[in-house]
Amino acid sequence: MEQSAARARIALAGIAEASRDVASALRLLSATDLLRLEALARLRARGLPSSVAWSDLLHEAIRRALDGSRPWPAGVPLLAFLAGIMRSVRSELCRRGAHEALLLRTDFPYLCGPNTDERDPERIVAASRAVAGINALFAGDEAALKVISALANGLTAREICATLGLSETEYDTTRKRMRRALLRQGLKGREPKGTES
Amino acid sequence: MRNRRPIRDLERLLDALESELLSAGDDEIREALGPRQPSRRVIEAVWGARSAPHPLAWPRPQSLAGPDSRIH
């Protein structure tokens, strides 16, 4: 009994220490860091149901970082750590949505139409819209769209330059243009109802 | 199963763009956004965490709190 109490005390002490680290690092974030964090959260919220706001993802990521349910690996910058948690939260939400869609299809097949093989069709539609929305951020910049597509397919910088016939400078300039559009356009967007700032 | 490609495409795209955002320099962000300040919502999220009495008491966003109150 005493041993388990001691273990619990040690675990709680660990959580408190981890939360102090995260809280201290949060205190040090600059206005630029906050803009970057917002852009990351807005990006990760794309294609999610409208009931989940980008700020919900961010709150959840911070909560998990603070309560120690996601330990902060040594050497990982705070924003990359929080971005990773937001990615996990998104993935959990998508899995939960797919599971609910499966239950609905099983319990109420007559509501789901003849395509019984079709899984979570709403998610597929939402993803298509989100991809179109992202592409629209770079509308008119064919080179940026091609570079993004190549990056998304896992090509290296050298492979992208070779495939698209870009010099190293052209590649860097295109990526910079792409990041600028992502920041400028990506930070514009709808706030959840009743929460506009 | 019908075409799930848009889902995969989106996830890959998000990963690639996230990586771009993380690798952008501070000066690049300032140059892109000029005098723009962080939104109230991001400040609230971070400042709320900064002043939270205890991490375990931190409230969960309503939209993420399912019936089981925790995402598994």
Contacts between the chains, C-beta under 8 A, distances in Angstrom:
chain1	res1	chain2	res2	distance
A	15	B	55	7.1
A	15	B	56	7.7
A	19	B	55	4.2
A	22	B	49	7.8
A	23	B	49	6.6
A	23	B	50	6.2
A	23	B	52	7.7
A	23	B	55	7.8
A	26	B	46	5.4
A	26	B	49	5.5
A	26	B	50	5.4
A	27	B	50	5.4
A	29	B	46	6.2
A	30	B	26	7.6
A	31	B	37	6.2
A	31	B	38	5.7
A	32	B	26	4.8
A	32	B	29	5.2
A	32	B	30	6.1
A	34	B	38	3.6
A	34	B	42	5.1
A	34	B	43	6.6
A	34	B	46	6.4
A	35	B	29	5.9
A	35	B	33	6.0
A	35	B	36	6.9
A	35	B	37	8.0
A	35	B	38	5.3
A	35	B	42	7.8
A	36	B	21	6.2
A	36	B	22	7.7
A	36	B	24	7.2
A	36	B	29	6.0
A	37	B	38	7.9
A	37	B	42	6.0
A	37	B	46	7.4
A	38	B	38	6.0
A	38	B	39	5.9
A	38	B	41	7.7
A	38	B	42	4.2
A	39	B	21	5.4
A	40	B	18	6.2
A	40	B	21	5.5
A	40	B	22	7.5
A	41	B	42	7.3
A	43	B	14	6.1
A	43	B	17	5.7
A	43	B	18	6.1
A	43	B	21	6.7
A	44	B	14	6.4
A	44	B	18	7.2
A	46	B	10	7.3
A	46	B	14	6.8
A	47	B	10	5.3
A	51	B	63	4.9
A	52	B	63	5.0
A	52	B	64	6.9
A	53	B	41	8.0
A	53	B	61	7.8
A	53	B	63	6.8
A	54	B	41	8.0
A	55	B	41	4.3
A	55	B	42	7.2
A	55	B	44	7.7
A	55	B	45	5.9
A	55	B	61	7.5
A	56	B	61	3.9
A	56	B	63	4.9
A	56	B	64	5.4
A	58	B	41	8.0
A	58	B	42	6.8
A	58	B	45	4.7
A	59	B	45	5.3
A	59	B	48	7.8
A	59	B	60	7.5
A	59	B	61	4.7
A	59	B	64	7.7
A	60	B	60	7.0
A	60	B	61	6.2
A	60	B	64	5.2
A	60	B	71	7.7
A	62	B	45	6.0
A	62	B	46	7.1
A	62	B	49	4.6
A	62	B	58	7.6
A	63	B	49	7.8
A	63	B	55	7.3
A	63	B	58	4.9
A	63	B	60	6.4
A	66	B	49	5.9
A	66	B	52	6.9
A	66	B	55	3.6
A	66	B	58	6.1
A	67	B	55	4.4
A	67	B	56	5.4
A	67	B	58	7.0
A	68	B	55	7.4
A	77	B	22	7.8
A	79	B	22	6.5
A	80	B	22	5.6
A	83	B	18	5.7
A	83	B	21	8.0
A	83	B	22	6.4
A	87	B	14	7.9
A	87	B	15	7.7
A	87	B	18	7.4
A	89	B	64	7.3
A	89	B	71	6.7
A	92	B	71	4.5
A	92	B	72	7.2
A	93	B	64	7.6
A	93	B	71	7.1
A	94	B	7	7.9
A	96	B	66	7.1
A	96	B	71	7.0
A	115	B	2	6.5
A	117	B	1	5.3
A	117	B	2	6.2
A	118	B	1	7.4
A	118	B	2	4.6
A	119	B	1	5.8
A	119	B	2	7.6
A	119	B	4	7.2
A	121	B	2	7.5
A	123	B	7	6.2
A	124	B	2	7.3
A	124	B	3	7.2
A	124	B	4	6.4
A	124	B	6	5.5
A	124	B	7	6.1
A	127	B	6	4.0
A	127	B	7	4.5
A	127	B	9	7.2
A	127	B	10	4.3
A	128	B	6	4.2
A	130	B	10	5.2
A	131	B	6	5.9
A	131	B	9	5.5
A	131	B	10	5.2
A	131	B	13	6.3
A	134	B	10	7.9
A	134	B	13	5.8
A	134	B	17	7.2
A	148	B	13	6.9
A	148	B	16	6.4
A	148	B	17	7.1
A	151	B	16	4.0
A	151	B	19	7.6
A	151	B	20	7.5
A	152	B	9	7.2
A	152	B	12	4.1
A	152	B	13	4.7
A	152	B	15	7.3
A	152	B	16	4.3
A	153	B	12	7.0
A	154	B	12	7.7
A	175	B	20	6.8
A	176	B	28	6.8
A	178	B	20	6.7
A	179	B	20	5.2
A	179	B	21	7.1
A	179	B	24	4.8
A	179	B	28	6.4
A	179	B	32	7.1
A	180	B	28	7.4
A	180	B	31	7.7
A	180	B	32	4.4
A	182	B	17	6.0
A	182	B	20	6.5
A	182	B	21	6.6
A	183	B	21	7.5
A	183	B	24	7.2
A	183	B	29	6.2
A	183	B	32	4.3
A	183	B	33	5.9
A	184	B	32	5.7
A	184	B	33	6.9
A	187	B	33	7.2
A	187	B	36	7.4
A	191	B	41	7.1
A	195	B	41	6.8
A	197	B	39	5.1
A	197	B	40	3.5
A	197	B	41	6.0
